[in-house]
């Protein structure tokens, strides 16, 4: 991992407590398919490690939704979301976005995920 990506990951990680404090309007819980409900917890997210592949992540979080893909040079970046849509829901409800670079977890961005 490049130093730039490590700094980005650490910066995003520092925001997790603030984002959790915001909470979702309905307090979380329930189905992963609803934008304002999510059964994924921070303890599950703690199990996600850099370098994991998609099947390993989905074994922990359930099936994700592919929302982006692009290739730059020799890097293929693929974004997946869980619990909602990053563009529409990250301020109001729980959303998890994970970016895979060349098939491996590179960035994990959780928004409003319940602590339990």
N, C-alpha and C positions, 0 to 999 in steps of 0.2 A: 504494500500500500504506500502511496506517495505521501510525503509530509503534508501536502495540501489537503488530501482526502482525510488524513488523520485529524488535522485541525478542524475541518468541517464537521467530522463525526463528533469530536469532543464538544464543539460549539452547540451542535444540535442536542447532544446528550445533556448539556447544562440547562437546556430549556425544558426538559421533561418535567421537573417538579412544578414549574410555573404553569405548564400546560395541563397537568393533572389537577392543579388547584382550580383551574377554570371549570373543570368538569363538564358534563353534558347536561342538557336541559332536563332529561328524565332520569339522570343518575346512572345511566349505563345499564348493563345486563340485557338479557334477551337475545334475540336473533342477530346474526352477523349481517343479514341482508338489509336491515333497516339502517338508514343513515344516522338515526339518533339512538340506536340500540346496538350494543356490541357485547358479545360474550368473551372476548379476548381480554386478558388482564395483563398488568405490568409484569407479574411473575412469569407469565408465558413469554412475554417479550424478552425477559432476561435470559431465556434459553436460546435466543437467536444469536448466533455468533458470526462474525465476519468470516467469509470464505465458505459458508454453507451453500448448498445448492437448493433449488426450488423444491424438490421433493422433501428434503429434510425440513425446510421451513413450513411447508404445507402439512407435514406430519404433526407439527406443533400448533399451528394457527388455523388449519383448515384450508380449503381452496381459496386462492387469491384470484383477483381479476387483473388481467394484463391491461395496463392503461397507456403504455408508451414503449417505443423501441426506436433506437437510432444507432448508427455505427459511425465512429470517428476513427480513422486510421485502423488500427488493429483491435480497437475496443468496441464491443457491442454492449450497449446499455439497454436494459429492459426494466421497466418499472411495473410493479404490481401493487395493488391496494387491497386492503381488507376493511370491512365495516362501513364503507362509504366512499364518497368521491372527494378527492383532495381539493379539486377546484371549487366545489360547492359547499362541502360540509366541514372543513377542518376547523372553522371558528365555532360552529354550533354543536358538533357531535363528534363522536370518536371516529378516527380514521387512522389507518396505519399505511404508510407508503414505504416500500422496500425497493431499492435499486440494486439490480444484479449487473455486475460487469463481467463479461465473458462467462456468464452462468453462475457466478458466485456472489453472495451478499457483500455489498460494498457500503451501502448507506441504509440505515433504519431510521425512519422519521415517524414517531407516534404523536398523535394529537388527541388530547382529551380521553385517554384510556383510563378506566377505573383501576384503582389500586388493588382491589381484591379479586 
